Amino acid sequence: MPGPTETSDYASAIRPLTITTAEGDLKDLRARIAATRWPGKETVEDDSQGVPLAMVQALARYWQTEYDWRKCEAELNSVPNFLTEIDGLDIHFIHVRSGHEDALPIVVCHGWPGSVVEQLKLIGRLTDPTAHGASASDAFHVVIPSMPGYGFSGKPTSTGWGPVRTGKAYVELMKRLGYDRFVAQGGDWGAIVVDLMAGGRSPGPAEPAPPELIGIHTNMAGAIPPDLFSASFAGSPPPSGLSDEELSTYEQLRSFFATHVAYGLIAGTRPQTLYGLADSPVDLAAFMLDHGDGLGQPGLVQQVLEGRLEKPSDLTRDDILDNITLFWLTNTGISSLRMYWEFAGGFFDTKGVTIPVGVSTFADEIYRVPRSWAEQAYPNLVYYNQHDRGGHFAAWEQPQLLSEDIRATFRSLR
């Protein structure tokens, strides 16, 4: 399968990457798990004080004695991985070209605490749609970069690597791969990156969308009207005039801001203080699990770990540990969180994107985006869909549904 072409200039060269993990690093991981000094049990019967002790201990036992990182390593190496230096920093990316003619290039953008592992389930569905019940005309060439400070990308050693600069790096990456016309998709931080890449406002003035970017799809839309954003963050009662759907979403937001925003506050103000993320695999796991289980999907991680899913989902216990282990082995617990410190804008507010946009909203997302809000936020809304299942990590949990929405969004733009 053809891949990128190397150039003689190292600064713009594209270098193949094979992911290899020293056995000593895996032995050290298991030893650190075994040596964990556990706190006492929480004094409540739910997760209102954080990730329950029994849940983390059960995961740690499996992680130490049964989990096999080599399976994930082999899966990562089964697709083409590369590094290229952009703006002084190595950017890691997966690049899989479709075998179908006229495939549309797409850059798929993850967030925190995600990684390229989160999007692996999308690759076959997007590059080979005929194998997944879709048409060859829906095929994509897929590029999945690791965000700066994440995974196998370089760790910034100076300030400035926020979502705006990251979006510009992704545009440069796509152009370097020879794509002069492409689309973008994102969730979590990836959703913010693609909004800003598409000409959305950061705290400063917006820059025009690059001409090569013809449309975006988001599964975490920036669509909250400004007055509702500030009111929900403050915990104020809902204003009058909201529809039933908008009222339900407002209450979702108020609950999220009241109970699960603490991780973002410390990441946005004191990320360097979280040394335990680099020293203790169990601390890293608990911190990441709390984020995953707190984002609008109560009990999902617990259900996955206990094998008793209440709604259909593709998420597995090994999926969860593949992602945590990648963060551990690359020591990116703290470097990845600096994105919060770098960004002074709003996560969910409207950003003024005017190019074509598709919006997917999943039942257990942080907030379910009403169509009325999506239409206001994105005046060039070309696709909108609500799902009765799935949550914040849609590529992991519902890759088929997300793939179908991505195809539908960009069908009219090919």
C-alpha positions, 0 to 999 in steps of 0.5 A: 500500500503506497505511503508518504514519500520521504524528502531529502530535507530532514525538517520536512522528511517523513520517517517510518516508525516501528513501535517497540517496547523494551521488556524491561519497561513492561516488567517495571510497570508490573512491579510498580502496580504490585508495589502500589500503596493503597488508600482506604476505601471510600466512605460512600457506596457510589463514586461521588468521592471518585473512582471506587477502590475495589474497581481500581484494585480489580483493574490493577490485578488484571493489568499486572497478571493477565493484560498483554500490551504486545497485542496492542503494540502489534495492532499499532504496527499493523498499520503504517506509522510515521514521524515528521517534524513540524514547527520544531516538534516531531508529530507522530501519525498513522497514515492508511490510504484507501484502495478505492479510487477518489477516496477523500483524505481525512485527518482524525483528531483525538483528545484527552485522555485519548490517543491514536489507539482510540481511533484504530476501529475507524480505519477499516470502516473509513478506508474500506467501506465496502467491507462494512456495508457502505459504498466505495464512493464513501472511502477515505484516506485516513490520517490519525496524528498523535497530539503534541505531548501525547503518545509517540509525538514529541513533548513540547519543551516551550510554551505555545502548543495549544489547539490553534498551533496544533490545528495548523500543524495538522494542516501542514501535515496533510499538505506535506502528505500531498493532500490539497483538499481534505476534511477533518473530524474530532472529538474532545480536544480534537473537536476544539482543534477542528473548530479552530482549524476551520476558522473558529474563534479562540480567545483571540481573533479568528483566522480564515479556514485554510482553503484545503479544508473543505469541511469538518465533522465533530462529535463534541460540538461547540454549540452552547449559546454564550448566555447559557454557557456562563449560567450553567457553569455558575450552576444557575437555574435554567432561564425561561424559554428553553424547549424540553430538549434544551432544558434537559441539555442545560441540566446535563451541563449544570451537573457536569460543571458541578461534579466533574470539572475538577480535573480540568481546573487542576490541568489548566492551572497546575499540571506540573504538580501531578507527579504521581501520573509519571510515578505511579501507574495506578494513579495514572489509571485512576485519574484517566478512569475518573475522566472517562466515567465522569463524562456523561456516562455514569458507570460505563467503565465499571460496566465494561470492567465487570462485563455487564454492559447495559447498552451495546458498546464496542469498548472493552477492558483491554481497550481501556488498558491499551490506552492507559498503558500507552500513556504510561510507557510514553510518560505523557501523563503530564505533558498531555495535560499541558494543553489545558494550561495552554488554552484560555478559550471555552470548550463548548461555546460557539466559535463562529465556524462557517465552512460545512459542518456535520454534528453527531451527538451521542446519548451519554456525551457530556451534553446532548447537542440540540439541533436548534443549538447546532444550527445556530452555532454552525450556519453551514450545518450539512449533517446532524444526527442524535444517537440513543447510545454511545458517549464521549469516546465515540470512536472507541464505543460506537465506531460503526455509528460514528463512521456512518455519520462521517460518511454522511457528513462528507458525501455532498462535499466530494 
